[in-house]
């Protein structure tokens, strides 16, 4: 019997690799415009104030964003030509480690910046 690993550990790495794959695929000049459209619609839907279910509705308002946007991005990846999809997958696999290091450094710097702003604000308000 083999060791059964929980499925949840595989998802975060898969999402970051797919995001990088989408980035490289959208950047590729051989990607047709029709493959870029679902990603564009996902971006517009994400930043648009108009939603299918308004965001002020407690759970359902955010749940539609969590379903529609990833679905549109997955459609966009499936519409990439096969050679673009494979090339972007290879680039994403190579770039995933660099991206995780960059994200870690970014979060540390952001945390230090927020602590600095908090301490500065506390000092200015105590006067």
N, C-alpha and C positions, 0 to 999 in steps of 0.2 A: 504494500500500500504506500502510495506517495503522500507527501505532505500537501494538504489542501490549504491554499493561501486565500485569504479573503479577496474578493473582487475589488473592493474599494481602493486597495493600494495601487492598482493599475490605472485607474481613471485619471488622476491628476497629471501624470506623465504623458498620457495619451492626449489629453486636452492641450497641453503646451506644445507637443509635437505637431498636432493638427493645426494649431494657430500659426506655428512657424511654417508649416507646409502651405497653408493658405496665403501667408505673406509672400513666400517665394513664388508661388504659382501666380498670384496677382501681379507680381512684379515682372514676370517673364513676358517678353514681347510676343511670344508665340501663343499666348493665351487669348482666345477670341473674346470679343466684347460680350457675347451672350453668356459666357462663363463668369464674367465679372459682375453681371447684373444682380444675381441673388445676393452677393456680398454687399453691393451698393445699397440694395433694398434693406438689408439687415442693418447697415449703419444708419440709414435714414430712419428706419423704424425705431432703432435704439435711442436716437437723440431727439426724435420728433415728440412734441407734446401730445400728438394724437395717437391713441392706442386703441386696439380692439376692446380691451377691458381697461378702464382708467386706473392709473396707479394708486389712487387714493382708496380703492377697495382693498382691504387688508391683505389677503393672501393671493387672491386671483389676479389682482392688478400687477403684481410682480411675476407671478407664475407664467403669464402669457409671454413676457419678455424672455423668460428662461426656456421656453419651448420654441417660440417662433424664430428667434435670432440664431440659435445653434442649428435649427433645421435648415434655414436659408444658407448658412455657411457650409453645411454638409452638402447641400445641393450644388453650391458653387464648386466645391472640390470635386464632386462627381462629374461636373461638366468640363473640367480641365481635359485637354487631350492626354492620352495615355503617357506619352513621353514627357510631357510637362509635369504630370502628376508624379511619375517616378523620379524625375530629376529633383523636384521640390521635396519629395520624401527623403531622398538622400541628403540634400542640403539641410533639411530639418533635423535629421538624425545627427549630423555633424555639429549643427549649431545649437542643439538643445542644451548641451553642457555649458557652452559659453553663455547662453541666455540665462540659465539658472544662476550662474555666478554673477552676471550683471544685475539680475533682479535682486539677489541677496545684498549686493553692495548698495543698490538703489534704496532698498528698504532700510538698511542701517543708516544711510545718510539722511533719509527722510525722517526716521525716528529721532536722530540727533538734532535735526533742524526743528522738529516740533517741540522737543524738550527745550531747546534754546529759546524758541518763541514763547513757550509757556513761562519759562523763568523770567524772561525779559518783561512780559506782560504782568507777571506777578509783582516784579520789582517796581514797575511804573505805576501800578495801581495802589501800591502800599504807601506811596508818597502823599 
